[in-house]
């Protein structure tokens, strides 16, 4: 069976996030106030063929750590997409 | 009140996704089979100060369309983060 999986890759705590900081600095000039703690990350969506949900998530997590993220500076989190 | 919002930016349907295609092509060489339809996107997480949830989402959507995405080729979707 095919499961639609989403992998979120975010920078680990304490790792500098220049993209997020730049966005945060640009906001007041565009008239947006009250926005803070901006963090930028990546997301990947794909279909995994697996026998059940946990096998699909396991495969997606292995793939995320091996190919989609740099485990030294990034955290990868796999989850099933809500909609079919 | 502060709401933690996540904005997912994905390429519109029909727009070429070279990053996703490259990942998909690399998978068999790493021993991953049964993975298809790989799509790459970006995600942003930030805190929004607003009076209620719908105001926070409205502000996040405006920000996403104005600054975080290119509406010509990308879709932006704002949602509240589950955990506080």
N, CA and C atoms of all chains as a GROMACS GRO file, in nm:
protein
  504
    1UNK      N    1   0.084  -0.121   0.000
    1UNK     CA    2   0.000   0.000   0.000
    1UNK      C    3   0.087   0.126   0.000
    2UNK      N    4   0.034   0.233  -0.058
    2UNK     CA    5   0.109   0.358  -0.065
    2UNK      C    6   0.065   0.454   0.046
    3UNK      N    7   0.161   0.506   0.118
    3UNK     CA    8   0.132   0.606   0.220
    3UNK      C    9   0.197   0.738   0.181
    4UNK      N   10   0.121   0.847   0.196
    4UNK     CA   11   0.175   0.979   0.166
    4UNK      C   12   0.240   1.034   0.293
    5UNK      N   13   0.369   1.059   0.284
    5UNK     CA   14   0.445   1.099   0.403
    5UNK      C   15   0.501   1.240   0.384
    6UNK      N   16   0.504   1.317   0.492
    6UNK     CA   17   0.565   1.449   0.490
    6UNK      C   18   0.683   1.448   0.587
    7UNK      N   19   0.798   1.492   0.538
    7UNK     CA   20   0.915   1.503   0.625
    7UNK      C   21   0.947   1.651   0.644
    8UNK      N   22   0.952   1.695   0.770
    8UNK     CA   23   0.990   1.833   0.800
    8UNK      C   24   1.134   1.833   0.848
    9UNK      N   25   1.216   1.915   0.785
    9UNK     CA   26   1.356   1.927   0.825
    9UNK      C   27   1.376   2.067   0.884
   10UNK      N   28   1.417   2.072   1.010
   10UNK     CA   29   1.436   2.201   1.077
   10UNK      C   30   1.576   2.207   1.135
   11UNK      N   31   1.627   2.327   1.150
   11UNK     CA   32   1.760   2.343   1.211
   11UNK      C   33   1.753   2.308   1.358
   12UNK      N   34   1.856   2.242   1.409
   12UNK     CA   35   1.862   2.211   1.551
   12UNK      C   36   1.870   2.339   1.633
   13UNK      N   37   1.826   2.330   1.757
   13UNK     CA   38   1.834   2.444   1.849
   13UNK      C   39   1.978   2.489   1.863
   14UNK      N   40   2.000   2.618   1.857
   14UNK     CA   41   2.134   2.670   1.878
   14UNK      C   42   2.212   2.689   1.749
   15UNK      N   43   2.160   2.632   1.638
   15UNK     CA   44   2.224   2.651   1.509
   15UNK      C   45   2.172   2.782   1.449
   16UNK      N   46   2.264   2.864   1.401
   16UNK     CA   47   2.225   2.994   1.345
   16UNK      C   48   2.130   2.976   1.227
   17UNK      N   49   2.026   3.059   1.222
   17UNK     CA   50   1.924   3.051   1.117
   17UNK      C   51   1.920   3.185   1.043
   18UNK      N   52   2.017   3.209   0.953
   18UNK     CA   53   2.024   3.339   0.887
   18UNK      C   54   1.900   3.372   0.804
   19UNK      N   55   1.837   3.269   0.744
   19UNK     CA   56   1.717   3.296   0.663
   19UNK      C   57   1.604   3.347   0.753
   20UNK      N   58   1.584   3.280   0.865
   20UNK     CA   59   1.481   3.323   0.959
   20UNK      C   60   1.507   3.463   1.012
   21UNK      N   61   1.633   3.492   1.047
   21UNK     CA   62   1.666   3.624   1.102
   21UNK      C   63   1.641   3.733   0.999
   22UNK      N   64   1.675   3.703   0.874
   22UNK     CA   65   1.658   3.803   0.767
   22UNK      C   66   1.510   3.833   0.746
   23UNK      N   67   1.427   3.727   0.746
   23UNK     CA   68   1.282   3.747   0.732
   23UNK      C   69   1.231   3.833   0.847
   24UNK      N   70   1.275   3.800   0.968
   24UNK     CA   71   1.228   3.873   1.086
   24UNK      C   72   1.264   4.022   1.076
   25UNK      N   73   1.385   4.050   1.028
   25UNK     CA   74   1.428   4.190   1.016
   25UNK      C   75   1.351   4.264   0.908
   26UNK      N   76   1.305   4.189   0.806
   26UNK     CA   77   1.237   4.255   0.693
   26UNK      C   78   1.091   4.287   0.725
   27UNK      N   79   1.034   4.220   0.825
   27UNK     CA   80   0.890   4.232   0.850
   27UNK      C   81   0.842   4.374   0.882
   28UNK      N   82   0.908   4.448   0.974
   28UNK     CA   83   0.855   4.581   1.008
   28UNK      C   84   0.847   4.672   0.886
   29UNK      N   85   0.944   4.663   0.794
   29UNK     CA   86   0.943   4.748   0.675
   29UNK      C   87   0.822   4.718   0.586
   30UNK      N   88   0.767   4.596   0.595
   30UNK     CA   89   0.650   4.559   0.516
   30UNK      C   90   0.520   4.581   0.592
   31UNK      N   91   0.531   4.634   0.714
   31UNK     CA   92   0.412   4.665   0.791
   31UNK      C   93   0.363   4.551   0.879
   32UNK      N   94   0.442   4.445   0.896
   32UNK     CA   95   0.401   4.336   0.983
   32UNK      C   96   0.466   4.352   1.120
   33UNK      N   97   0.384   4.366   1.223
   33UNK     CA   98   0.438   4.376   1.358
   33UNK      C   99   0.387   4.258   1.441
   34UNK      N  100   0.450   4.234   1.553
   34UNK     CA  101   0.405   4.126   1.642
   34UNK      C  102   0.439   3.987   1.591
   35UNK      N  103   0.536   3.977   1.502
   35UNK     CA  104   0.580   3.845   1.455
   35UNK      C  105   0.722   3.822   1.508
   36UNK      N  106   0.745   3.707   1.570
   36UNK     CA  107   0.876   3.682   1.629
   36UNK      C  108   0.914   3.535   1.614
   37UNK      N  109   1.039   3.504   1.649
   37UNK     CA  110   1.086   3.365   1.646
   37UNK      C  111   1.070   3.299   1.510
   38UNK      N  112   1.109   3.367   1.405
   38UNK     CA  113   1.094   3.310   1.271
   38UNK      C  114   1.202   3.204   1.246
   39UNK      N  115   1.158   3.085   1.208
   39UNK     CA  116   1.251   2.977   1.175
   39UNK      C  117   1.220   2.925   1.036
   40UNK      N  118   1.323   2.910   0.954
   40UNK     CA  119   1.304   2.857   0.819
   40UNK      C  120   1.344   2.711   0.816
   41UNK      N  121   1.272   2.633   0.739
   41UNK     CA  122   1.304   2.492   0.726
   41UNK      C  123   1.266   2.441   0.589
   42UNK      N  124   1.281   2.311   0.570
   42UNK     CA  125   1.245   2.251   0.443
   42UNK      C  126   1.140   2.144   0.467
   43UNK      N  127   1.062   2.114   0.366
   43UNK     CA  128   0.968   2.004   0.380
   43UNK      C  129   0.969   1.921   0.252
   44UNK      N  130   0.948   1.792   0.268
   44UNK     CA  131   0.946   1.701   0.155
   44UNK      C  132   0.822   1.615   0.168
   45UNK      N  133   0.756   1.592   0.055
   45UNK     CA  134   0.636   1.510   0.055
   45UNK      C  135   0.656   1.399  -0.048
   46UNK      N  136   0.627   1.276  -0.010
   46UNK     CA  137   0.642   1.167  -0.107
   46UNK      C  138   0.554   1.049  -0.069
   47UNK      N  139   0.538   0.957  -0.165
   47UNK     CA  140   0.462   0.835  -0.142
   47UNK      C  141   0.559   0.722  -0.110
   48UNK      N  142   0.527   0.645  -0.007
   48UNK     CA  143   0.609   0.532   0.032
   48UNK      C  144   0.525   0.406   0.021
   49UNK      N  145   0.582   0.304  -0.043
   49UNK     CA  146   0.513   0.175  -0.050
   49UNK      C  147   0.554   0.093   0.071
   50UNK      N  148   0.458   0.055   0.154
   50UNK     CA  149   0.490  -0.020   0.275
   50UNK      C  150   0.368  -0.101   0.316
   51UNK      N  151   0.391  -0.200   0.404
   51UNK     CA  152   0.282  -0.288   0.444
   51UNK      C  153   0.187  -0.220   0.543
   52UNK      N  154   0.241  -0.134   0.631
   52UNK     CA  155   0.152  -0.061   0.722
   52UNK      C  156   0.211   0.076   0.756
   53UNK      N  157   0.135   0.152   0.835
   53UNK     CA  158   0.174   0.291   0.863
   53UNK      C  159   0.310   0.301   0.931
   54UNK      N  160   0.336   0.212   1.028
   54UNK     CA  161   0.461   0.226   1.102
   54UNK      C  162   0.581   0.190   1.014
   55UNK      N  163   0.562   0.091   0.924
   55UNK     CA  164   0.670   0.058   0.831
   55UNK      C  165   0.698   0.175   0.737
   56UNK      N  166   0.591   0.243   0.694
   56UNK     CA  167   0.608   0.358   0.605
   56UNK      C  168   0.684   0.469   0.675
   57UNK      N  169   0.648   0.495   0.801
   57UNK     CA  170   0.715   0.601   0.876
   57UNK      C  171   0.861   0.567   0.902
   58UNK      N  172   0.887   0.439   0.929
   58UNK     CA  173   1.024   0.396   0.956
   58UNK      C  174   1.112   0.417   0.832
   59UNK      N  175   1.057   0.377   0.716
   59UNK     CA  176   1.129   0.394   0.590
   59UNK      C  177   1.153   0.543   0.562
   60UNK      N  178   1.050   0.625   0.585
   60UNK     CA  179   1.062   0.768   0.560
   60UNK      C  180   1.165   0.832   0.653
   61UNK      N  181   1.170   0.787   0.778
   61UNK     CA  182   1.266   0.843   0.872
   61UNK      C  183   1.408   0.808   0.831
   62UNK      N  184   1.429   0.682   0.789
   62UNK     CA  185   1.562   0.640   0.744
   62UNK      C  186   1.606   0.723   0.624
   63UNK      N  187   1.514   0.740   0.530
   63UNK     CA  188   1.541   0.819   0.409
   63UNK      C  189   1.573   0.964   0.447
   64UNK      N  190   1.497   1.019   0.542
   64UNK     CA  191   1.515   1.158   0.581
   64UNK      C  192   1.652   1.179   0.644
   65UNK      N  193   1.695   1.084   0.725
   65UNK     CA  194   1.823   1.101   0.793
   65UNK      C  195   1.940   1.075   0.699
   66UNK      N  196   1.917   0.991   0.600
   66UNK     CA  197   2.025   0.953   0.509
   66UNK      C  198   2.042   1.054   0.397
   67UNK      N  199   1.932   1.105   0.343
   67UNK     CA  200   1.940   1.183   0.219
   67UNK      C  201   1.885   1.325   0.231
   68UNK      N  202   1.780   1.344   0.313
   68UNK     CA  203   1.712   1.473   0.310
   68UNK      C  204   1.763   1.574   0.411
   69UNK      N  205   1.837   1.528   0.511
   69UNK     CA  206   1.883   1.623   0.613
   69UNK      C  207   2.029   1.600   0.645
   70UNK      N  208   2.088   1.698   0.709
   70UNK     CA  209   2.223   1.686   0.762
   70UNK      C  210   2.209   1.670   0.913
   71UNK      N  211   2.224   1.547   0.965
   71UNK     CA  212   2.194   1.522   1.107
   71UNK      C  213   2.281   1.601   1.203
   72UNK      N  214   2.393   1.654   1.154
   72UNK     CA  215   2.478   1.734   1.242
   72UNK      C  216   2.409   1.864   1.283
   73UNK      N  217   2.339   1.926   1.189
   73UNK     CA  218   2.278   2.056   1.220
   73UNK      C  219   2.126   2.055   1.208
   74UNK      N  220   2.066   1.945   1.158
   74UNK     CA  221   1.922   1.947   1.133
   74UNK      C  222   1.849   1.830   1.199
   75UNK      N  223   1.726   1.856   1.237
   75UNK     CA  224   1.636   1.751   1.284
   75UNK      C  225   1.539   1.716   1.172
   76UNK      N  226   1.510   1.587   1.154
   76UNK     CA  227   1.412   1.546   1.055
   76UNK      C  228   1.297   1.476   1.125
   77UNK      N  229   1.176   1.513   1.087
   77UNK     CA  230   1.059   1.455   1.150
   77UNK      C  231   0.962   1.407   1.043
   78UNK      N  232   0.931   1.277   1.043
   78UNK     CA  233   0.840   1.222   0.942
   78UNK      C  234   0.702   1.203   1.001
   79UNK      N  235   0.599   1.235   0.923
   79UNK     CA  236   0.461   1.213   0.967
   79UNK      C  237   0.376   1.178   0.846
   80UNK      N  238   0.264   1.110   0.871
   80UNK     CA  239   0.174   1.077   0.762
   80UNK      C  240   0.091   1.199   0.727
   81UNK      N  241   0.067   1.222   0.599
   81UNK     CA  242  -0.019   1.331   0.558
   81UNK      C  243  -0.162   1.296   0.599
   82UNK      N  244  -0.235   1.397   0.649
   82UNK     CA  245  -0.371   1.371   0.697
   82UNK      C  246  -0.464   1.324   0.585
   83UNK      N  247  -0.465   1.403   0.477
   83UNK     CA  248  -0.556   1.368   0.368
   83UNK      C  249  -0.498   1.253   0.286
   84UNK      N  250  -0.584   1.174   0.225
   84UNK     CA  251  -0.538   1.056   0.152
   84UNK      C  252  -0.470   1.096   0.022
   85UNK      N  253  -0.233   3.776   2.253
   85UNK     CA  254  -0.183   3.641   2.275
   85UNK      C  255  -0.094   3.596   2.158
   86UNK      N  256  -0.001   3.509   2.188
   86UNK     CA  257   0.090   3.461   2.084
   86UNK      C  258   0.048   3.324   2.031
   87UNK      N  259   0.040   3.313   1.900
   87UNK     CA  260   0.008   3.185   1.837
   87UNK      C  261   0.127   3.138   1.755
   88UNK      N  262   0.160   3.010   1.767
   88UNK     CA  263   0.269   2.953   1.690
   88UNK      C  264   0.213   2.901   1.558
   89UNK      N  265   0.261   2.958   1.450
   89UNK     CA  266   0.205   2.929   1.318
   89UNK      C  267   0.311   2.863   1.229
   90UNK      N  268   0.268   2.767   1.148
   90UNK     CA  269   0.356   2.704   1.050
   90UNK      C  270   0.304   2.736   0.911
   91UNK      N  271   0.391   2.784   0.825
   91UNK     CA  272   0.353   2.811   0.686
   91UNK      C  273   0.428   2.712   0.597
   92UNK      N  274   0.354   2.636   0.518
   92UNK     CA  275   0.414   2.544   0.422
   92UNK      C  276   0.406   2.607   0.284
   93UNK      N  277   0.519   2.614   0.218
   93UNK     CA  278   0.523   2.669   0.083
   93UNK      C  279   0.559   2.556  -0.012
   94UNK      N  280   0.469   2.527  -0.106
   94UNK     CA  281   0.493   2.418  -0.200
   94UNK      C  282   0.478   2.471  -0.342
   95UNK      N  283   0.544   2.405  -0.435
   95UNK     CA  284   0.532   2.445  -0.575
   95UNK      C  285   0.392   2.412  -0.626
   96UNK      N  286   0.337   2.501  -0.707
   96UNK     CA  287   0.207   2.474  -0.768
   96UNK      C  288   0.216   2.354  -0.860
   97UNK      N  289   0.102   2.290  -0.879
   97UNK     CA  290   0.095   2.177  -0.971
   97UNK      C  291   0.140   2.218  -1.110
   98UNK      N  292   0.221   2.135  -1.173
   98UNK     CA  293   0.263   2.164  -1.310
   98UNK      C  294   0.392   2.242  -1.318
   99UNK      N  295   0.436   2.297  -1.203
   99UNK     CA  296   0.564   2.368  -1.202
   99UNK      C  297   0.675   2.265  -1.182
  100UNK      N  298   0.781   2.273  -1.263
  100UNK     CA  299   0.890   2.175  -1.253
  100UNK      C  300   0.953   2.178  -1.114
  101UNK      N  301   0.981   2.061  -1.059
  101UNK     CA  302   1.039   2.049  -0.926
  101UNK      C  303   1.172   1.974  -0.938
  102UNK      N  304   1.278   2.045  -0.980
  102UNK     CA  305   1.406   1.976  -1.003
  102UNK      C  306   1.463   1.913  -0.877
  103UNK      N  307   1.441   1.976  -0.761
  103UNK     CA  308   1.495   1.920  -0.637
  103UNK      C  309   1.429   1.786  -0.606
  104UNK      N  310   1.296   1.782  -0.620
  104UNK     CA  311   1.224   1.658  -0.597
  104UNK      C  312   1.265   1.549  -0.695
  105UNK      N  313   1.280   1.586  -0.823
  105UNK     CA  314   1.319   1.485  -0.923
  105UNK      C  315   1.457   1.430  -0.895
  106UNK      N  316   1.548   1.516  -0.853
  106UNK     CA  317   1.684   1.472  -0.825
  106UNK      C  318   1.687   1.375  -0.708
  107UNK      N  319   1.610   1.406  -0.603
  107UNK     CA  320   1.602   1.317  -0.488
  107UNK      C  321   1.548   1.181  -0.532
  108UNK      N  322   1.441   1.185  -0.612
  108UNK     CA  323   1.379   1.061  -0.657
  108UNK      C  324   1.477   0.975  -0.738
  109UNK      N  325   1.557   1.039  -0.822
  109UNK     CA  326   1.654   0.965  -0.901
  109UNK      C  327   1.766   0.908  -0.816
  110UNK      N  328   1.798   0.974  -0.704
  110UNK     CA  329   1.908   0.929  -0.619
  110UNK      C  330   1.870   0.812  -0.530
  111UNK      N  331   1.741   0.791  -0.508
  111UNK     CA  332   1.698   0.692  -0.410
  111UNK      C  333   1.741   0.548  -0.438
  112UNK      N  334   1.722   0.497  -0.560
  112UNK     CA  335   1.760   0.357  -0.583
  112UNK      C  336   1.907   0.330  -0.552
  113UNK      N  337   1.996   0.426  -0.584
  113UNK     CA  338   2.139   0.407  -0.558
  113UNK      C  339   2.166   0.394  -0.409
  114UNK      N  340   2.079   0.450  -0.325
  114UNK     CA  341   2.098   0.441  -0.180
  114UNK      C  342   2.021   0.324  -0.121
  115UNK      N  343   1.956   0.248  -0.206
  115UNK     CA  344   1.886   0.130  -0.158
  115UNK      C  345   1.742   0.153  -0.117
  116UNK      N  346   1.686   0.268  -0.151
  116UNK     CA  347   1.546   0.292  -0.118
  116UNK      C  348   1.459   0.266  -0.240
  117UNK      N  349   1.368   0.173  -0.228
  117UNK     CA  350   1.277   0.145  -0.339
  117UNK      C  351   1.133   0.174  -0.293
  118UNK      N  352   1.044   0.182  -0.389
  118UNK     CA  353   0.904   0.204  -0.355
  118UNK      C  354   0.873   0.344  -0.307
  119UNK      N  355   0.959   0.441  -0.338
  119UNK     CA  356   0.931   0.580  -0.303
  119UNK      C  357   0.906   0.657  -0.432
  120UNK      N  358   0.795   0.731  -0.437
  120UNK     CA  359   0.763   0.802  -0.560
  120UNK      C  360   0.700   0.938  -0.529
  121UNK      N  361   0.679   1.016  -0.635
  121UNK     CA  362   0.614   1.147  -0.620
  121UNK      C  363   0.682   1.238  -0.519
  122UNK      N  364   0.814   1.248  -0.527
  122UNK     CA  365   0.885   1.332  -0.430
  122UNK      C  366   0.868   1.480  -0.465
  123UNK      N  367   0.823   1.557  -0.367
  123UNK     CA  368   0.808   1.701  -0.385
  123UNK      C  369   0.884   1.775  -0.277
  124UNK      N  370   0.962   1.874  -0.316
  124UNK     CA  371   1.036   1.953  -0.218
  124UNK      C  372   0.965   2.085  -0.194
  125UNK      N  373   0.969   2.131  -0.071
  125UNK     CA  374   0.907   2.259  -0.038
  125UNK      C  375   0.980   2.326   0.076
  126UNK      N  376   0.925   2.440   0.121
  126UNK     CA  377   0.986   2.510   0.233
  126UNK      C  378   0.884   2.522   0.345
  127UNK      N  379   0.932   2.536   0.466
  127UNK     CA  380   0.839   2.560   0.576
  127UNK      C  381   0.895   2.670   0.665
  128UNK      N  382   0.806   2.747   0.722
  128UNK     CA  383   0.845   2.855   0.812
  128UNK      C  384   0.760   2.845   0.937
  129UNK      N  385   0.824   2.868   1.051
  129UNK     CA  386   0.752   2.861   1.177
  129UNK      C  387   0.776   2.992   1.250
  130UNK      N  388   0.671   3.054   1.302
  130UNK     CA  389   0.692   3.178   1.376
  130UNK      C  390   0.576   3.203   1.472
  131UNK      N  391   0.599   3.297   1.564
  131UNK     CA  392   0.495   3.336   1.659
  131UNK      C  393   0.428   3.462   1.609
  132UNK      N  394   0.294   3.462   1.614
  132UNK     CA  395   0.217   3.578   1.572
  132UNK      C  396   0.137   3.629   1.691
  133UNK      N  397   0.144   3.760   1.714
  133UNK     CA  398   0.064   3.818   1.820
  133UNK      C  399  -0.071   3.857   1.760
  134UNK      N  400  -0.180   3.801   1.812
  134UNK     CA  401  -0.312   3.830   1.759
  134UNK      C  402  -0.416   3.806   1.867
  135UNK      N  403  -0.538   3.858   1.842
  135UNK     CA  404  -0.641   3.848   1.945
  135UNK      C  405  -0.703   3.708   1.948
  136UNK      N  406  -0.714   3.642   1.833
  136UNK     CA  407  -0.765   3.505   1.833
  136UNK      C  408  -0.703   3.424   1.719
  137UNK      N  409  -0.740   3.296   1.713
  137UNK     CA  410  -0.676   3.205   1.617
  137UNK      C  411  -0.696   3.250   1.473
  138UNK      N  412  -0.818   3.294   1.440
  138UNK     CA  413  -0.843   3.326   1.299
  138UNK      C  414  -0.768   3.453   1.259
  139UNK      N  415  -0.754   3.547   1.353
  139UNK     CA  416  -0.676   3.667   1.323
  139UNK      C  417  -0.529   3.631   1.302
  140UNK      N  418  -0.479   3.537   1.381
  140UNK     CA  419  -0.340   3.494   1.368
  140UNK      C  420  -0.318   3.428   1.232
  141UNK      N  421  -0.413   3.343   1.192
  141UNK     CA  422  -0.399   3.274   1.062
  141UNK      C  423  -0.407   3.372   0.946
  142UNK      N  424  -0.496   3.472   0.961
  142UNK     CA  425  -0.513   3.571   0.855
  142UNK      C  426  -0.383   3.650   0.835
  143UNK      N  427  -0.323   3.690   0.948
  143UNK     CA  428  -0.198   3.765   0.944
  143UNK      C  429  -0.086   3.678   0.884
  144UNK      N  430  -0.082   3.551   0.924
  144UNK     CA  431   0.022   3.461   0.873
  144UNK      C  432   0.006   3.437   0.723
  145UNK      N  433  -0.120   3.426   0.678
  145UNK     CA  434  -0.145   3.405   0.535
  145UNK      C  435  -0.101   3.527   0.454
  146UNK      N  436  -0.132   3.647   0.503
  146UNK     CA  437  -0.092   3.769   0.434
  146UNK      C  438   0.060   3.776   0.424
  147UNK      N  439   0.126   3.746   0.535
  147UNK     CA  440   0.272   3.748   0.541
  147UNK      C  441   0.330   3.644   0.444
  148UNK      N  442   0.270   3.527   0.441
  148UNK     CA  443   0.320   3.419   0.356
  148UNK      C  444   0.311   3.458   0.209
  149UNK      N  445   0.200   3.523   0.172
  149UNK     CA  446   0.181   3.558   0.031
  149UNK      C  447   0.268   3.676  -0.010
  150UNK      N  448   0.294   3.763   0.088
  150UNK     CA  449   0.370   3.886   0.059
  150UNK      C  450   0.520   3.861   0.060
  151UNK      N  451   0.568   3.780   0.154
  151UNK     CA  452   0.712   3.773   0.178
  151UNK      C  453   0.771   3.632   0.163
  152UNK      N  454   0.694   3.530   0.200
  152UNK     CA  455   0.754   3.397   0.210
  152UNK      C  456   0.742   3.313   0.083
  153UNK      N  457   0.652   3.352  -0.006
  153UNK     CA  458   0.633   3.270  -0.125
  153UNK      C  459   0.625   3.357  -0.249
  154UNK      N  460   0.641   3.293  -0.363
  154UNK     CA  461   0.621   3.357  -0.491
  154UNK      C  462   0.488   3.305  -0.546
  155UNK      N  463   0.380   3.386  -0.535
  155UNK     CA  464   0.246   3.336  -0.569
  155UNK      C  465   0.232   3.290  -0.714
  156UNK      N  466   0.325   3.331  -0.800
  156UNK     CA  467   0.318   3.289  -0.940
  156UNK      C  468   0.343   3.138  -0.952
  157UNK      N  469   0.438   3.088  -0.874
  157UNK     CA  470   0.473   2.946  -0.887
  157UNK      C  471   0.450   2.865  -0.759
  158UNK      N  472   0.417   2.931  -0.649
  158UNK     CA  473   0.406   2.859  -0.522
  158UNK      C  474   0.273   2.881  -0.452
  159UNK      N  475   0.231   2.779  -0.379
  159UNK     CA  476   0.116   2.788  -0.291
  159UNK      C  477   0.164   2.800  -0.148
  160UNK      N  478   0.102   2.887  -0.070
  160UNK     CA  479   0.138   2.899   0.071
  160UNK      C  480   0.018   2.860   0.156
  161UNK      N  481   0.042   2.778   0.258
  161UNK     CA  482  -0.066   2.733   0.342
  161UNK      C  483  -0.027   2.753   0.489
  162UNK      N  484  -0.106   2.832   0.561
  162UNK     CA  485  -0.075   2.860   0.702
  162UNK      C  486  -0.163   2.775   0.793
  163UNK      N  487  -0.104   2.721   0.899
  163UNK     CA  488  -0.181   2.645   0.998
  163UNK      C  489  -0.122   2.668   1.135
  164UNK      N  490  -0.205   2.647   1.237
  164UNK     CA  491  -0.156   2.661   1.374
  164UNK      C  492  -0.076   2.537   1.411
  165UNK      N  493   0.034   2.555   1.484
  165UNK     CA  494   0.111   2.440   1.532
  165UNK      C  495   0.029   2.371   1.640
  166UNK      N  496   0.028   2.237   1.637
  166UNK     CA  497  -0.052   2.162   1.734
  166UNK      C  498  -0.008   2.188   1.878
  167UNK      N  499   0.123   2.168   1.901
  167UNK     CA  500   0.172   2.184   2.038
  167UNK      C  501   0.185   2.333   2.072
  168UNK      N  502   0.169   2.368   2.199
  168UNK     CA  503   0.170   2.508   2.241
  168UNK      C  504   0.312   2.566   2.233
   0.00000   0.00000   0.00000
